[in-house]
Amino acid sequence: MKENIASRVEALAAPVAESLGYQLFDVEYVKEGPDFYLRLYITKEEGIAIEDCEAMSRAVDPLLDEADFIKDRYYLEVSSVGLDRPLKKEKDFLYFMGEKIEIKLFKAFEGSDYWVGTLTGYEDGQFSMETVKGEMTVAVKECRLIRPWIDFSEYKD
């Protein structure tokens, strides 16, 4: 049910995001405690500001009310993707293709469960990345975490 709601919201909200100059990156419909949350994650090349989140929320809220397919009472949240947003879906991998990512594996590979490399491919639930030890291919289901790698070394004094 939750996935069906998220996919229906995505179909409704993606054109709205595009018309405002954003890309709808992800939709989550989750229950946390007694409350339901509908979270829309948006992005654009120059970054997302609070005003962008507000504009997206104001544009999509009346459409959700009109479509009226979510029967639970919920809170609508619009947010930026965030620097460390996990890669989950094929479109996430395609978005970050050619970028550095970090992964944490459930089971160590070649002595390590943590790897950093450049994302070089994605197909059928598997991705490949170029690491300092060479090319490796990993199934998404073998990973505890996959996300863009953030290099903080350039910020050291």
QUICORFEN-V418328 format. One record per residue. SS is DSSP state (2 for helix, 1 for strand, 0 for the rest). PSI is psi in whole degrees, 0 to 359 (999 if undefined). OMEGA is omega as a letter, one per 40 degrees, with the letter a starting at -180 (NA if undefined). Layout:
BEGIN
ss & psi & omega
SS & PSI & OMEGA
SS & PSI & OMEGA
END
This chain:
BEGIN
ss & psi & omega
0 & 312 & a
2 & 319 & i
2 & 324 & i
2 & 317 & i
2 & 313 & a
2 & 318 & a
2 & 324 & i
2 & 319 & i
2 & 319 & i
2 & 316 & i
2 & 324 & a
2 & 320 & a
2 & 334 & a
2 & 314 & i
2 & 328 & i
2 & 312 & i
2 & 314 & a
2 & 319 & a
2 & 336 & i
0 & 359 & i
0 & 17 & a
0 & 170 & i
1 & 130 & i
1 & 112 & a
1 & 320 & a
1 & 157 & i
1 & 132 & i
1 & 137 & i
1 & 108 & a
1 & 155 & i
1 & 126 & i
1 & 112 & a
0 & 226 & a
0 & 354 & a
1 & 150 & i
1 & 143 & i
1 & 132 & i
1 & 112 & a
1 & 126 & i
1 & 129 & i
1 & 123 & a
1 & 159 & i
1 & 161 & i
0 & 159 & a
0 & 317 & a
0 & 5 & i
0 & 162 & a
0 & 133 & i
0 & 167 & i
2 & 326 & i
2 & 327 & i
2 & 317 & i
2 & 318 & i
2 & 316 & i
2 & 317 & i
2 & 317 & i
2 & 313 & a
2 & 328 & a
2 & 323 & a
2 & 333 & a
2 & 311 & i
2 & 330 & i
2 & 322 & i
2 & 319 & i
2 & 318 & a
2 & 318 & a
2 & 323 & i
0 & 46 & i
0 & 0 & i
0 & 111 & a
0 & 336 & i
0 & 154 & i
0 & 134 & a
1 & 163 & i
1 & 131 & i
1 & 126 & i
1 & 133 & i
1 & 131 & a
1 & 162 & i
1 & 162 & i
0 & 321 & a
0 & 150 & a
0 & 327 & a
0 & 29 & a
0 & 126 & i
1 & 144 & i
0 & 125 & a
0 & 314 & a
0 & 164 & i
2 & 318 & a
2 & 331 & i
2 & 316 & i
2 & 320 & i
2 & 323 & i
2 & 321 & a
0 & 12 & i
0 & 133 & a
0 & 356 & i
0 & 161 & i
1 & 138 & i
1 & 162 & i
1 & 145 & i
1 & 150 & i
1 & 121 & a
1 & 153 & i
1 & 325 & a
1 & 134 & a
1 & 144 & i
1 & 127 & a
0 & 42 & i
0 & 2 & a
1 & 144 & i
1 & 6 & a
1 & 128 & a
1 & 146 & i
1 & 136 & i
1 & 177 & i
1 & 126 & i
1 & 121 & a
1 & 348 & i
1 & 160 & i
1 & 133 & i
1 & 131 & i
0 & 49 & i
0 & 10 & i
1 & 146 & i
1 & 157 & i
1 & 151 & i
1 & 147 & i
1 & 119 & a
1 & 177 & i
0 & 339 & i
0 & 4 & i
1 & 187 & a
1 & 138 & i
1 & 146 & i
1 & 132 & a
1 & 140 & i
1 & 137 & i
2 & 321 & a
2 & 347 & i
2 & 358 & a
1 & 135 & i
1 & 327 & a
1 & 138 & i
1 & 123 & a
1 & 163 & i
1 & 143 & i
0 & 133 & i
0 & 121 & a
0 & 104 & a
0 & 355 & a
2 & 330 & a
2 & 350 & a
2 & 1 & a
0 & 148 & i
0 & 999 & NA
END
